[in-house]
Amino acid sequence: MTDAPELKLTPDLESGKPNAATLFDAPDSGKLTLFRKPATPDPFVNAAVTSLGNDTNGTEQFWISCVNSLSGATSFLIDENGGYRTFEWSGDDMVNAIYSVVAQDQDTLWVTGGALGYFIRLDLTTGNQERYPWGAGRFVTAGMALDPDTGKLFAGAQTALVSFDTNTRETIRIYGEDERPPDNHHYNHWRLDDGSYGFILETPGLSYLRWDPKEETVSWHRIAEDASHPAVGNIRSLKYCNGNKTYLPYLGWFDGLTHEITPHEHPPEEEAAWFGQMGNHVFGNQVDRNSGGVTVVCWDVTTGRTTRRLSVANITPFGISLTESGKILAMDLYGCYKRYDAITGDLELSRRVGPEHQHRCNVILPVDEHRVVGTPFISQNFWEFDTDASSGFCAGRAGGSFGQVDYGIRVGTKVYFAIYGGGQLTEYDPERHASYPINPTQVAINDQGQHGAGITTDGQIIWIAFKPKYGTLEGAMARYDTATGMASYKNASVPSQHVLNPVYDKVGDELVAGTSYLSDCLTATPVHNTSFAVLLDPSTMEVIKKAEGPEGVDTLHCHGPLGNHRWLFQIGQDLAQFDSEEGTLSDSALHLPVTTSKVLFAGSPGLFLLQIGDDLCRWDANTDTTEKILTFSSDLVNRWWVHGSDITFDCGQYAAFWRNWTE
C-alpha cells in the first residue's frame, strides 16, 4: 500500500440511507467497511426509582433515568399506572448519566450524577435547565438530600462532600477527604428527629455520615471495615426507619445520634436490601449477580417471617420501589416498566418505555470474514452486524451481572466475553441463535473480579485478568480451556495488586503482564508504592519471575513481546524492556512520538500498531521503523482494537471493520 487510505464518514451513510459502506477493497490493503451500529437499549443502571411525592392530582410520581454516553441520558417522570413524560439530556450540553434526584417542589427538581461535575435545576413545566458546578469531588451516586428548612442540598461525591444552597445557587462548603469517612458511596438517606440527615456510605466497608444543615457540620462513625461484611452491597435504601434509627441488614437498628446498634426484636429469616415499608411488612430485594435479577421478599416485622413474593429478571437493585398504595414498581435494565401487587406478587402492568440508540462500545470483535459483534458501554448486551448483508441486530444479554463486556476474544469459531462484575467469562457461538443463558453461556466465574483488566489466548487456552472487587486490592484471574471446558482461577498473583493486560507469546511460550497497585475506581487505599512486570506460569497463573518498577509509578503496562524473552513495557511516559528470562527491567532505547496516544501488539514479536495523532501506523520496534497505514477523519474514531489480521474501530454511531490489514 503506497498511499494510506482514509477512514471517514461517507455522505450516503451519514444521510441514513444505507447501513454500511465499503471504503476500500483491494488485495494489497484488505477490505475496510464502515457501518451504522445496531441500536440497543439505553441501560437503566445506577439510578434509583425515586418517589417525588404526589402531583396536583394526588398521583404519586417517580423519577428514573437511563444512560447513554454517546447521545445523552433520558429521564422519566412516571406514575404507577405507566403514564410518563420524558426528559432528554442530548444536544450540545449532553449529560450521559443522571443518578441522583430530589424535588424542591412539584415543578422543580435538582439532579446530578456520575462525574457530571455540577447540579442541574430542572423546571418540569418549561424544561428549562440551570447548571451550577459542584466545586469538588469525582463521582456522585444516588441518595443526595435537600433540606426544606434551609434550602440546602447535600451530596457525597467520591473524594469530597458538597453542601449547596439552592436559594443563592452557590456551593456553601466542600468537605475534603480528611473530613469524610473512608467509604465512598451513599445511595439513600433518612432525616433524624433533630433535623439532621443520616447517610450510610459503602465500599470498602460501611460508615455512617451525619450532616447537620443548620450548623453546617458533618460527623461520621465507622460501622464496618471489612469489605466482605455481608451488609456491604445491601444498603441501597434506608426505608425502614424509626425516628433516629434505621435498620441495617445483618446488623440491626442503628441509632444515628448515639451510633448504638441494637438487635431487632424479630429479625428477618432472610436478609435483603430493604426498600419499602407497608404497615408491619417490609419489602426487600435479594440480588443474583450471576443471572442479573432480583427476588423480592416480604418481612413480617412482628414475627420475623420472610416470604418470597416475586422475581424480576434483568434488573438492578436500584430499579425497584414501593408506592404509597402498596404497589411494587420495577424498571428493568432494558427499559421494561412493570407493576406488581406487593401482597400477592401479581404482575398487573407491563410496558416497554426505554429508548434504544447506538452506544460507545467496550469491545468490537470480528466473528468471521464478514460479521462483527459489539458490546455497548455499561449495558449488559451485545449486537451483531453482517457487513455483507448490511444488516444487524441487538443480540440480548452477553452475560450475567449489571455492567458490560470489558474484553472479548475469538478462539476458533466462537467468541468469548469477559464480563464486568463477578469475574465472568461467557462463550458465544455465532452459528446458533443468541439467547442468554443458553447462548452465550457462562463458562467461568471468579467472584473476586470486577472490571476486566485484559484477555489473551494461545489458540486454545484463554487467560483473563480482572481488577479487584470494589473496596479491595487483590486482583483475580481465570484460565479457561476451550477444548476441555475446564476452568481454573488465581487471586492475588501479586499480593494487594492486580495483573494488567496479560499477553501470551506463542514464539517464546510465555505469559507476561504488568501489575497495578491501585484499586478499581480508587475504592480502596493502596498499600504498595511500586508495581511490577511479571512472568506468569500459564498453567497456574503463579508468578515465576518479576521485576519491580520505580517508586510512585502505580501501573506497569505490558505492550507485548519483542522476541528472545524481551518485552516492551510502558512506565509512565517512558518505554522499558522486561527480560523475562533474567527477571530484570531496564530503560528502553526506543522512544515514541510525543503525539502517540495508543500502542497495541499486532501479533508478531516486535510488531505494534500506533495511533499518532489521527494516523494509524505500523511500527517494527526491533528496527524502529514506522509506516502509516491509515488516517482517520478528525474526531471520528473513539477506540480501536487489533485482532490478528483484522482491526475494528469504534466511531460513535458507527463502527468499522478492516479485514486482512496485514496482507
PyMOL commands that set and color helices and strands:
alter all, ss='L'
color gray80, all
select helices_A, chain A and resi 11-15+317-319+520-522
alter helices_A, ss='H'
color red, helices_A
select strands_A, chain A and resi 6-7+20-26+30-36+40-41+50-54+60-66+74-79+84-88+100-105+108-112+118-123+129-133+145-146+152-157+160-165+170-175+185-191+197-202+206-212+217-224+241-242+245-248+252-255+261-262+273-278+281-288+293-300+306-312+320-322+327-331+336-341+347-352+356-357+361-366+371-376+383-386+391-394+405-411+414-419+424-428+441-445+449-457+461-468+476-481+487-491+498-505+510-516+532-536+543-548+556-563+566-571+574-579+584-587+596-601+607-612+615-620+625-632+639-643+646-651+654-659
alter strands_A, ss='S'
color yellow, strands_A
deselect
rebuild
show_as cartoon
